[in-house]
Amino acid sequence: MGKGDRKTRKGKIGIRSYGNVRPHSSKKAGGAAKPVAKTAKPAVKKAAAPVKKAPAKKAAG
């Protein structure tokens, strides 16, 4: 079978999809995974950019 076969790994790659034959993420064997402590950086908010207004239109006269 080839690229058009949805049941094979080669077919999944050709169709660009994931499934039982081509799992998206590998599952680790064993017990529950230990949580990893991440050092969270404090969120720094940037000041909003000033809103620019369109120039006033000149009156025809």
C-alpha positions as a printed NumPy array, in Angstrom:
array([[  0.   ,   0.   ,   0.   ],
       [  1.124,   3.548,  -0.487],
       [  0.452,   7.169,   0.249],
       [ -3.316,   6.905,  -0.242],
       [ -3.801,   4.144,   2.335],
       [ -5.252,   5.657,   5.525],
       [ -4.431,   2.554,   7.6  ],
       [ -0.646,   2.635,   7.171],
       [  2.038,   4.934,   8.554],
       [  3.074,   5.982,   5.048],
       [ -0.544,   6.821,   4.253],
       [ -0.91 ,   8.889,   7.422],
       [  2.216,  10.865,   6.521],
       [  0.927,  11.422,   2.979],
       [ -2.455,  12.622,   4.22 ],
       [ -0.733,  14.64 ,   6.979],
       [ -2.891,  13.211,   9.745],
       [ -2.293,  11.355,  12.991],
       [ -3.921,   8.222,  14.319],
       [ -3.294,   4.83 ,  15.925],
       [ -0.673,   3.935,  13.343],
       [  1.116,   7.285,  13.672],
       [  0.596,   8.665,  17.194],
       [  1.153,  12.387,  17.59 ],
       [  2.961,  12.115,  20.922],
       [  4.809,   9.157,  22.339],
       [  3.392,   7.747,  25.562],
       [  5.886,   6.865,  28.266],
       [  5.544,   3.494,  29.96 ],
       [  5.323,   3.483,  33.735],
       [  3.583,   5.325,  36.523],
       [  2.389,   8.863,  36.713],
       [  4.797,  11.515,  35.529],
       [  6.361,  13.736,  38.161],
       [  5.406,  17.403,  37.906],
       [  8.29 ,  19.601,  36.864],
       [  8.725,  22.786,  38.865],
       [  9.123,  25.703,  36.476],
       [ 10.402,  29.074,  37.551],
       [  7.623,  31.418,  36.547],
       [  8.698,  34.868,  35.469],
       [  6.403,  37.708,  36.509],
       [  4.304,  38.984,  33.636],
       [  5.378,  42.441,  32.528],
       [  2.678,  44.436,  30.8  ],
       [  3.729,  46.966,  28.208],
       [  2.051,  50.343,  28.02 ],
       [ -0.56 ,  50.594,  25.284],
       [  0.513,  52.562,  22.224],
       [ -1.242,  55.943,  21.924],
       [ -4.157,  55.933,  19.488],
       [ -3.54 ,  58.188,  16.495],
       [ -6.525,  60.134,  15.224],
       [ -7.055,  60.885,  11.536],
       [ -6.419,  64.536,  10.545],
       [ -9.495,  66.74 ,  10.332],
       [-10.962,  67.084,   6.855],
       [-10.952,  70.504,   5.25 ],
       [-14.331,  71.98 ,   4.41 ],
       [-14.948,  72.571,   0.677],
       [-15.563,  76.22 ,   0.074]])
